[in-house]
Amino acid sequence: MNNWLQKWKQLLEIVLFALFLGEFLFLVMDNPVIFPSPWMVLAAMKEQLQTTIFYKSIFFTVTRVVFGIAMSFFFGAILAFWRFFYPKTRIWLDYLILLLRSIPNITLMILFLFWLGGEQSLFLVIFLVLFPVVYQACADELETIQTCWKDVLAIYPQPRRYLLRQVYIPLLKPALGSALISITSLGFKVGVMAEILSQVRGGIGRNMQIAKLNVDLASLLAWTIWFLIVVAVCEWIIKKTIATIMK
């Protein structure tokens, strides 16, 4: 209970500081077009909350990002195990992952927009950005597990299926949980960026683009705050789920 009270107190302090800083900047700039008052942003948030577009946009963005996270998490882990059990493929897989991590996200988005539709390019960009993160985290952890258990496995050799179920996957759970948490916020950032560039129907990014075109900075900041709230809620759900699974 004390921890919850402490967290709510810290959150309240952050909100009050943000309101104070926003009002200060608004008074200094003295131009609501360039920097709106925090109260204008809160009014825009209240107005958005009363429309069906708001809930549809949240649903579209969360659905797209969650699907991208799930696919990248699944295939990243599978490919990491493949690399571990078939060492001859390591050099090719590592070069491929290095290439994917080096290509700018915006380049991937533009290329896929030329080749595919908006929805398909959005999913592919999310997947290709998050997939290497999961792959690298799992591959590194598998190497660590192998090093720690090398002597034991040499003395008591077991079938690969048994090692997979009883040794590698249980010991890999903390790394998988950390990787899932780390790609959640990154996935939402990439997803909203991709929504803006691909101009898909619905979504938080689409509404941000409309606010930008209308020079409505209050609505843009309001959607940004809603976006941060959605990310925080999703991360909280994932952390609670991981904690439950670990128990």
C-alpha positions as CSV (number, residue, x, y, z in Angstrom):
1,M,0.0,0.0,0.0
2,N,2.8,2.4,0.9
3,N,4.5,1.7,-2.5
4,W,1.3,2.5,-4.3
5,L,0.9,5.8,-2.4
6,Q,4.5,6.7,-3.1
7,K,4.0,6.0,-6.9
8,W,0.8,8.1,-7.0
9,K,2.6,10.9,-5.1
10,Q,5.4,10.8,-7.6
11,L,3.0,10.8,-10.6
12,L,1.1,13.8,-9.1
13,E,4.3,15.7,-8.7
14,I,5.3,15.0,-12.3
15,V,1.9,16.1,-13.5
16,L,1.9,19.3,-11.5
17,F,5.5,20.1,-12.6
18,A,4.5,19.5,-16.3
19,L,1.5,21.9,-15.8
20,F,3.6,24.5,-14.2
21,L,6.3,24.3,-16.9
22,G,3.7,24.3,-19.7
23,E,2.0,27.4,-18.3
24,F,5.3,29.1,-17.9
25,L,6.4,28.4,-21.5
26,F,2.9,29.5,-22.7
27,L,3.2,32.9,-20.9
28,V,6.8,33.4,-22.1
29,M,6.1,32.6,-25.8
30,D,2.7,34.4,-25.7
31,N,1.5,32.7,-28.8
32,P,-1.0,29.9,-28.5
33,V,-0.4,28.8,-32.1
34,I,3.3,28.0,-31.3
35,F,2.8,26.8,-27.8
36,P,-0.7,26.3,-26.4
37,S,-1.7,26.6,-22.7
38,P,-1.8,23.3,-20.7
39,W,-5.5,24.0,-20.1
40,M,-6.1,24.2,-23.9
41,V,-4.4,20.8,-24.2
42,L,-6.5,19.4,-21.4
43,A,-9.7,20.8,-23.1
44,A,-8.6,19.1,-26.4
45,M,-8.1,15.8,-24.5
46,K,-11.6,16.1,-23.0
47,E,-13.1,16.8,-26.4
48,Q,-11.3,13.8,-28.0
49,L,-12.5,11.6,-25.2
50,Q,-16.1,12.3,-26.2
51,T,-15.7,11.1,-29.8
52,T,-15.9,7.6,-31.3
53,I,-12.8,8.4,-33.5
54,F,-10.7,8.5,-30.3
55,Y,-11.6,4.9,-29.3
56,K,-11.3,3.6,-32.9
57,S,-7.9,5.3,-33.2
58,I,-6.6,3.7,-29.9
59,F,-7.9,0.3,-31.0
60,F,-6.3,0.5,-34.5
61,T,-2.9,1.6,-33.1
62,V,-2.8,-0.9,-30.3
63,T,-3.9,-3.8,-32.5
64,R,-1.3,-3.0,-35.1
65,V,1.5,-2.6,-32.6
66,V,0.6,-5.7,-30.5
67,F,0.4,-7.8,-33.6
68,G,3.9,-6.5,-34.7
69,I,5.3,-7.1,-31.3
70,A,3.9,-10.7,-31.1
71,M,5.3,-11.6,-34.5
72,S,8.7,-10.1,-33.9
73,F,8.9,-11.7,-30.5
74,F,8.0,-15.2,-31.8
75,F,10.2,-15.2,-34.8
76,G,13.1,-13.5,-33.0
77,A,13.1,-16.2,-30.4
78,I,12.7,-19.0,-32.9
79,L,15.6,-17.8,-35.0
80,A,17.8,-17.3,-31.9
81,F,17.2,-21.0,-31.0
82,W,18.0,-22.0,-34.6
83,R,21.2,-20.1,-34.5
84,F,22.1,-21.8,-31.2
85,F,21.4,-25.3,-32.3
86,Y,22.8,-24.9,-35.8
87,P,26.1,-23.0,-35.4
88,K,27.0,-23.1,-39.1
89,T,24.2,-20.5,-39.7
90,R,25.4,-18.1,-37.1
91,I,27.6,-15.9,-39.3
92,W,24.8,-15.5,-41.9
93,L,22.2,-14.7,-39.4
94,D,24.4,-12.3,-37.5
95,Y,25.2,-10.4,-40.7
96,L,21.5,-10.3,-41.6
97,I,20.6,-8.9,-38.1
98,L,23.4,-6.4,-38.3
99,L,22.1,-5.2,-41.7
100,L,18.6,-4.8,-40.4
101,R,19.7,-2.9,-37.3
102,S,21.9,-0.5,-39.4
103,I,19.2,0.5,-42.0
104,P,17.3,3.6,-40.9
105,N,13.7,3.1,-40.0
106,I,12.6,5.8,-42.4
107,T,14.4,4.1,-45.3
108,L,12.4,0.9,-44.6
109,M,9.2,2.8,-44.4
110,I,9.7,4.6,-47.7
111,L,10.8,1.5,-49.6
112,F,7.9,-0.6,-48.4
113,L,5.5,2.2,-49.3
114,F,6.7,2.0,-52.9
115,W,6.4,-1.8,-52.9
116,L,3.4,-2.5,-50.7
117,G,0.3,-0.8,-49.3
118,G,0.2,1.3,-46.2
119,E,-1.1,-1.5,-43.8
120,Q,1.4,-4.1,-45.0
121,S,4.4,-1.7,-44.9
122,L,3.4,-0.6,-41.4
123,F,3.5,-4.2,-40.1
124,L,6.7,-5.0,-41.9
125,V,8.5,-1.9,-40.5
126,I,7.4,-2.7,-36.9
127,F,8.5,-6.4,-37.4
128,L,11.9,-5.6,-38.9
129,V,12.7,-3.0,-36.2
130,L,11.7,-5.1,-33.2
131,F,12.7,-8.5,-34.5
132,P,16.6,-8.0,-34.2
133,V,16.2,-6.8,-30.6
134,V,14.5,-10.0,-29.6
135,Y,16.9,-12.1,-31.6
136,Q,20.0,-10.6,-30.1
137,A,18.7,-10.7,-26.5
138,C,17.8,-14.4,-26.8
139,A,21.0,-15.3,-28.7
140,D,23.2,-13.7,-26.1
141,E,21.4,-15.3,-23.2
142,L,21.5,-18.7,-24.8
143,E,25.3,-18.4,-25.1
144,T,25.5,-17.4,-21.5
145,I,23.4,-20.4,-20.4
146,Q,25.6,-22.7,-22.5
147,T,28.7,-21.4,-20.9
148,C,27.4,-21.8,-17.4
149,W,26.0,-25.3,-17.9
150,K,28.7,-26.6,-20.2
151,D,30.4,-28.9,-17.7
152,V,27.1,-30.2,-16.3
153,L,25.7,-31.0,-19.8
154,A,29.0,-32.7,-20.7
155,I,28.7,-35.0,-17.7
156,Y,25.0,-35.6,-18.0
157,P,24.1,-35.3,-21.7
158,Q,20.4,-35.1,-22.5
159,P,18.3,-35.1,-25.7
160,R,17.9,-31.7,-27.3
161,R,14.1,-31.7,-26.7
162,Y,14.6,-32.3,-23.0
163,L,17.2,-29.6,-22.7
164,L,14.9,-27.2,-24.6
165,R,12.0,-27.8,-22.3
166,Q,13.7,-28.3,-19.0
167,V,16.8,-26.1,-19.2
168,Y,17.0,-23.5,-22.0
169,I,13.4,-22.2,-22.0
170,P,13.0,-21.9,-18.1
171,L,16.4,-20.2,-17.8
172,L,15.6,-17.9,-20.8
173,K,12.4,-16.6,-19.3
174,P,13.9,-13.5,-17.6
175,A,15.7,-12.5,-20.8
176,L,12.5,-13.0,-22.8
177,G,10.6,-10.9,-20.4
178,S,13.1,-8.1,-20.5
179,A,13.2,-8.2,-24.3
180,L,9.3,-8.1,-24.4
181,I,9.3,-5.0,-22.1
182,S,12.0,-3.2,-24.0
183,I,10.3,-3.7,-27.4
184,T,6.9,-2.6,-26.2
185,S,7.6,1.2,-26.0
186,L,9.9,1.0,-29.1
187,G,7.1,-0.8,-31.0
188,F,4.6,1.9,-30.2
189,K,7.1,4.7,-31.3
190,V,7.8,2.9,-34.5
191,G,4.2,2.1,-35.1
192,V,2.9,5.7,-34.7
193,M,5.8,7.0,-36.9
194,A,4.8,4.4,-39.5
195,E,1.1,5.4,-39.3
196,I,2.1,9.0,-39.9
197,L,4.2,8.2,-43.0
198,S,1.9,5.6,-44.5
199,Q,-1.2,7.6,-43.8
200,V,-3.3,4.5,-43.0
201,R,-6.9,4.7,-41.9
202,G,-7.4,5.5,-38.2
203,G,-4.7,5.3,-35.6
204,I,-3.1,7.8,-33.3
205,G,-0.4,8.6,-35.9
206,R,-3.1,9.5,-38.4
207,N,-4.8,11.9,-36.0
208,M,-1.4,13.5,-35.2
209,Q,-0.9,14.1,-38.9
210,I,-4.3,15.7,-39.2
211,A,-3.5,18.0,-36.2
212,K,-0.2,19.0,-37.8
213,L,-1.9,19.8,-41.2
214,N,-4.5,21.9,-39.3
215,V,-1.8,23.7,-37.3
216,D,-3.6,22.5,-34.2
217,L,-0.8,22.1,-31.7
218,A,-3.2,21.6,-28.8
219,S,-4.7,18.6,-30.4
220,L,-1.2,17.3,-31.4
221,L,0.0,17.5,-27.8
222,A,-3.3,16.0,-26.6
223,W,-2.8,12.9,-28.8
224,T,0.8,12.7,-27.7
225,I,-0.3,12.5,-24.0
226,W,-2.9,9.9,-24.9
227,F,-0.2,8.0,-26.7
228,L,2.0,8.1,-23.6
229,I,-0.9,6.8,-21.4
230,V,-1.6,3.9,-23.8
231,V,2.1,2.9,-23.8
232,A,2.3,3.1,-20.0
233,V,-0.9,0.9,-19.6
234,C,0.4,-1.7,-22.1
235,E,3.8,-1.8,-20.4
236,W,2.0,-2.3,-17.0
237,I,-0.1,-5.1,-18.4
238,I,2.9,-6.8,-19.8
239,K,5.0,-6.5,-16.6
240,K,2.1,-7.9,-14.6
241,T,1.7,-10.8,-17.0
242,I,5.4,-11.6,-16.9
243,A,5.4,-11.4,-13.1
244,T,2.5,-13.9,-13.0
245,I,4.2,-16.3,-15.4
246,M,7.5,-16.1,-13.5
247,K,5.7,-17.1,-10.3
